[in-house]
Amino acid sequence: MLDLFQAERPTQNLLPQDGFVAYHGQVFSPNEADRFEKKLGTTLNWQNDQAIIYGKLITTKRKVAWYGDQPYDYKYSNITKKAIFWTPELLEIKLHIEQLTNETFNSCLANLYHDGTEGMAYHSDGEKDLKKHGAIASVSFGAERFFHFKHKETKERIAIFLQNGSLLIMKEQTQDHWLHRLPPSTKIKKPRINLTFRTIDQ
């Protein structure tokens, strides 16, 4: 793991208005990032994600896993998931992220993208179960990919390149005013694991 003082750096707000997004860059060494990717890929309770869209049940190729301090219910896309207690690796990553950001998290939604053809459409994480304007920490392992933001009113767009072992923070009014997505790319052949640490407020 990168030394806390080495990894920590000035993090300016990447959004011009209506929210706060900071990119910390790589906060895990390449060896640590590779170790976590392999371990998480084989130990998490991966399941194909599902959503109910226009009354139809859709199953995605992308897989997800939901973890937390307690068996929290988390509802999105009209599907409810119940959290499993942390694995040792998730707790290790969570502690490091909390020390870097001075934030605390009680849950994590993990995403497994098998290659670049799998992505995520524009959306915002505004579910009522989440702490209002709380921080969401996004940690990336594996394939390096672009991540896009789009303002809901002005349509202004911002692109960020997420490196292996990197950390992105979204907080304050970001989810109110901005959408975000992971665009697909047929050029990317390797998998990516994304951990989004959150705070459930129940």
C-alpha positions as a printed Julia matrix, in Angstrom:
202×3 Matrix{Float64}:
   0.0     0.0     0.0
   1.28    3.48   -0.77
   2.4     5.47    2.23
  -0.4     7.76    3.38
   1.75   10.87    3.09
   3.02    9.79   -0.32
  -0.48    9.06   -1.64
  -2.14   12.13   -0.2
  -1.95   15.17   -2.45
  -3.87   18.4    -3.01
  -7.25   17.45   -4.49
  -9.01   20.29   -6.23
 -12.68   20.16   -7.13
 -12.98   18.9   -10.7
 -16.54   20.2   -11.05
 -17.06   23.85  -12.05
 -20.24   24.12   -9.96
 -22.97   22.31   -8.04
 -21.0    19.62   -6.26
 -17.55   18.29   -5.39
 -15.48   15.6    -7.13
 -11.82   14.94   -6.29
  -9.46   12.5    -7.97
  -6.7    11.29   -5.63
  -4.94    9.25   -8.3
  -3.29    5.96   -7.38
  -3.57    5.35   -3.64
  -2.5     1.68   -3.9
   0.77    0.49   -5.4
   0.57   -1.54   -8.64
   1.4    -4.74   -6.73
  -1.26   -4.04   -4.1
  -3.83   -3.17   -6.76
  -3.12   -6.41   -8.66
  -3.35   -8.42   -5.44
  -6.7    -6.88   -4.52
  -8.09   -7.39   -8.02
  -7.27  -11.09   -7.98
  -8.5   -11.64   -4.43
 -11.74   -9.69   -4.84
 -12.44  -11.4    -8.15
 -12.51  -14.82   -6.5
 -13.85  -14.12   -2.98
 -16.73  -11.65   -3.34
 -20.29  -12.9    -3.72
 -20.62  -11.81   -7.35
 -24.06  -11.96   -8.95
 -25.35  -10.63  -12.25
 -26.99   -7.28  -11.62
 -30.71   -6.91  -12.24
 -33.04   -3.98  -12.84
 -36.73   -3.56  -13.54
 -37.11   -1.2   -16.49
 -40.57   -0.38  -17.85
 -41.91   -3.37  -15.95
 -39.42   -5.84  -17.4
 -36.69   -7.63  -15.44
 -33.31   -7.0   -17.07
 -30.2    -9.04  -16.17
 -26.82   -7.52  -16.99
 -23.51   -9.16  -17.85
 -21.9    -6.9   -15.25
 -21.81   -8.48  -11.8
 -22.28   -6.82   -8.42
 -21.82   -7.59   -4.72
 -23.19   -5.63   -1.72
 -21.37   -5.51    1.64
 -21.73   -3.55    4.88
 -21.52   -3.21    8.65
 -25.03   -4.67    8.92
 -27.42   -6.49    6.54
 -28.57   -3.17    5.1
 -31.28   -3.17    2.46
 -30.34   -1.1    -0.58
 -32.89   -0.49   -3.31
 -32.02    0.81   -6.77
 -33.53    0.16  -10.2
 -36.55   -1.29   -8.33
 -34.43   -4.17   -6.97
 -33.58   -4.58   -3.27
 -30.26   -6.07   -2.17
 -29.25   -7.14    1.38
 -25.68   -6.51    2.49
 -23.23   -9.25    3.47
 -20.64   -8.57    6.19
 -17.23   -7.33    5.05
 -14.44   -9.57    3.79
 -10.93   -8.95    5.22
  -9.78   -7.36    1.94
 -12.74   -4.96    1.79
 -12.1    -3.89    5.4
  -8.41   -3.32    4.61
  -9.28   -1.14    1.61
 -12.02    0.71    3.53
  -9.65    1.61    6.39
  -7.05    2.98    3.97
  -9.65    5.08    2.13
 -11.12    6.43    5.37
  -7.66    7.48    6.58
  -6.95    9.26    3.3
 -10.25   11.1     3.06
 -11.28   11.66    6.71
 -14.65   10.17    5.74
 -16.36    7.09    7.16
 -18.33    4.46    5.24
 -20.61    1.65    6.37
 -21.27   -0.15    3.07
 -19.84   -0.94   -0.35
 -21.37   -1.75   -3.71
 -18.81   -3.67   -5.78
 -19.0    -3.9    -9.58
 -17.24   -6.38  -11.86
 -16.9    -5.43  -15.54
 -15.49   -8.38  -17.48
 -14.17   -6.2   -20.34
 -14.71   -2.85  -22.01
 -18.0    -3.84  -23.66
 -19.64   -3.68  -20.23
 -20.32   -0.22  -18.83
 -22.88    1.9   -17.03
 -25.31    4.42  -18.52
 -25.69    7.95  -17.19
 -27.28    8.0   -13.72
 -26.95    9.6   -10.3
 -26.72    7.83   -6.93
 -29.68    9.54   -5.3
 -31.36    6.58   -3.6
 -33.2     7.49   -0.4
 -31.22    4.87    1.57
 -28.0     6.83    1.09
 -26.86    9.61    3.43
 -27.96   12.93    1.92
 -24.95   14.64    0.29
 -22.65   12.04    1.86
 -19.35   11.05    0.29
 -19.06    8.14   -2.14
 -15.54    6.76   -2.57
 -14.9     4.96   -5.85
 -11.85    2.67   -5.95
 -10.72    1.08   -9.24
  -8.69   -2.09   -9.79
  -7.74   -3.64  -13.12
  -8.46   -2.13  -16.53
  -8.02    1.64  -16.66
 -11.06    3.4   -18.1
 -12.64    6.81  -18.6
 -15.41    8.02  -16.29
 -17.79   10.76  -17.45
 -19.85   13.42  -15.68
 -22.69   15.41  -17.28
 -24.51   18.34  -15.67
 -28.27   17.73  -15.57
 -29.16   21.26  -16.74
 -26.22   22.79  -18.6
 -25.18   19.41  -20.15
 -21.52   20.31  -19.53
 -19.34   17.19  -19.63
 -16.18   16.21  -17.78
 -14.05   13.11  -18.41
 -11.67   11.55  -15.87
  -9.23    8.68  -16.56
  -9.38    6.19  -13.68
  -6.07    4.39  -13.09
  -5.48    0.99  -11.55
  -5.49    1.4    -7.76
  -7.0     4.89   -7.88
  -9.54    6.74   -5.74
 -12.3     9.14   -6.81
 -14.5    10.98   -4.29
 -17.97   12.38   -5.03
 -19.82   14.36   -2.34
 -21.93   17.37   -1.38
 -24.52   18.24   -4.07
 -22.92   16.21   -6.88
 -25.72   13.64   -7.12
 -28.36   16.4    -7.2
 -26.91   18.16  -10.24
 -24.65   15.72  -12.11
 -25.02   12.39  -13.85
 -22.09    9.98  -14.24
 -21.38    6.96  -16.41
 -18.74    4.39  -17.36
 -18.72    4.43  -21.19
 -18.09    1.15  -23.01
 -14.99    0.58  -25.15
 -14.39   -2.39  -27.44
 -10.63   -1.77  -27.21
 -10.5    -2.8   -23.53
 -10.12   -6.57  -23.12
  -9.26   -6.79  -19.4
 -11.66   -6.83  -16.43
 -12.19   -3.97  -13.99
 -13.36   -4.14  -10.38
 -14.9    -0.98   -8.94
 -15.65   -0.56   -5.23
 -18.05    2.26   -4.29
 -17.93    2.86   -0.55
 -21.1     4.55    0.74
 -23.01    5.46    3.89
 -26.47    3.98    4.37
 -28.65    6.2     6.56
 -31.47    4.06    7.95
